[in-house]
Amino acid sequence: MVSELRRTLRDCQTVLDLGCGHNSPAKFLDGKHLVGMDGYEPDLKRAKERGTHDEYLLGDIRSAANHAGQRKFDACIALDVIEHLTKEDGWQMLKSMEQLAAKRVVIFTPNGFIPQFSQNGDLQQHLSGWEPTEMEQAGYEVLGMHGPKSLRGEKAVIKYRPRAVWGFVSVIGHYAYSRSRPEKAFSIFCTKKMN
């Protein structure tokens, strides 16, 4: 996913990372000015300690445009975030991201509803599922990620043993099959180019 993110954002210098948590993959985007926003203060504090972003904003990601003021970013990303919101709140977050992004909006999420439960109030419970067709209808280009859906379970963990063998099968399946058939993939990588 990180290599796809780098490719997609190659011409973007400023990136707003919504729901950045304490260890966002955005930290691997070298040469970008990264702004992390999260509504869960303990994770945002851990992100600051780790230095994952250049700036940090505490706020409700559903209404990010209200917290960012008049700022515009080349890109707004939400990686493994939208599924933690209700469907209505997810659409609201997308609308807010599209207001803030000058070039791209990127969403990375499981394909459809994949159950995941919360521990200790950490906001990790999945509340919605997002399908490739609905993202395409909203103007997003969608790629399949993580290989065939049938090989993975909660938190994208390989279901079968030996995991190394089935992990290899998943990688081959990604490039040979599910990348171009996102409806068959475990996760989806959605990109919208802004005018």
Buried (B, 14 or more C-beta within 10 A) or exposed (E): BEEBBBEBBEEBEBBBBBBBBBEBBBBEBEEBBBBBBBBBEEBBBBBBEEEBBEEBBEBBBBBBBEBBEEEEBBBBBBBBBBBBBEEEBBBBBBEBBBBBBEBBBBBBBBBBEBEBEEEEEEBBEBBBBBBBEBBBEBBBEBBBBBBBBEBBBEEBEBEBEEEEEBBEBBEEBBEEBBBEEBBBBBBBBBBBEBE
